[in-house]
C-alpha cells in the first residue's frame, strides 16, 4: 500500500464523520435492537427514538410507562452502552 492509499475502514469512517452519519447509524442500531435491550413490553410501547449527539429521546404515549422509564433511566443507559460495548448514550430524556 502506498502512502496515498488508505484502508477502506478509514475512508468509510471519514465519510461518516464528514456527512454526520455516525449518530444516525447509532440511532438505527438502538432502534433495531430496542426489544433486546429493554424487553418486548417497553419496545412495543415505544413510539420513537431520537439520538441527538449523545442524548437519547425516548417517545412513549403511556404516562405510567413514562414514569417507569424515568425511574429506570440509569439502568436503560447502562444496558444500551453495555449492548454496544461503548458509550453511545450519555443522557436519556423520556418524552
C-alpha positions in Angstrom: 0.0 0.0 0.0 1.5 3.4 -1.0 1.4 6.4 1.3 -1.6 7.8 -0.7 -3.7 4.7 -0.1 -6.0 4.4 3.0 -7.7 1.3 4.3 -11.4 1.2 3.3 -12.4 1.4 7.0 -10.6 4.7 7.4 -12.3 6.1 4.3 -15.7 5.0 5.5 -15.2 6.4 9.0 -14.0 9.7 7.4 -17.1 9.9 5.2 -19.4 9.1 8.1 -17.9 11.8 10.1 -18.0 14.3 7.2 -21.6 13.7 6.5 -22.6 13.3 10.2 -23.9 9.8 9.7 -22.5 8.2 12.8 -25.2 9.4 15.1 -28.0 8.3 12.7 -26.4 4.9 12.3 -26.2 4.5 16.1 -29.8 5.6 16.4 -30.9 2.9 13.9 -28.8 0.3 15.7 -30.5 1.2 19.0 -34.0 1.1 17.4 -33.3 -2.2 15.6 -32.1 -3.8 18.9 -34.5 -2.0 21.2 -36.6 -5.1 22.2 -33.4 -7.0 23.1 -32.1 -4.0 25.1 -35.2 -3.1 27.1 -37.6 -6.0 26.6 -40.6 -6.5 24.3 -43.2 -4.8 26.5 -41.3 -1.5 26.6 -40.3 -1.9 23.0 -43.9 -2.4 21.8 -44.9 0.8 23.7 -42.1 3.0 22.4 -43.3 5.2 19.6 -39.9 6.7 18.5 -36.3 7.0 19.5 -34.2 10.0 18.6 -30.4 10.3 19.2 -29.0 13.8 19.1 -25.3 13.8 19.9 -25.1 11.5 23.0 -28.7 12.3 24.2 -31.4 9.7 23.5 -35.0 10.8 23.5 -37.5 8.0 24.1 -41.1 8.8 23.0 -43.9 6.9 24.7 -47.7 7.7 25.0 -48.4 5.9 28.3 -48.0 8.1 31.4 -47.3 5.1 33.6 -44.7 3.8 31.3 -43.1 7.2 31.0 -42.9 7.3 34.9 -41.4 3.8 35.0 -38.8 4.7 32.3 -37.9 7.9 34.1 -37.3 6.0 37.2 -35.1 3.4 35.4 -33.1 5.8 33.2 -29.8 4.8 34.6 -30.4 1.1 34.0 -31.5 1.7 30.4 -28.5 3.9 29.8 -26.2 1.1 31.2 -28.0 -1.5 29.1 -27.6 0.5 25.8 -23.9 1.2 26.4 -23.3 -2.4 27.5 -25.0 -3.7 24.4 -22.8 -1.7 22.1 -19.7 -2.1 24.3 -19.0 1.6 24.0 -20.6 4.8 25.3 -23.2 5.7 22.7 -25.6 7.4 25.1 -24.7 9.7 28.0 -28.2 11.1 28.8 -31.8 10.0 28.3 -34.9 12.1 28.1 -38.3 10.4 28.3 -40.9 12.3 26.2 
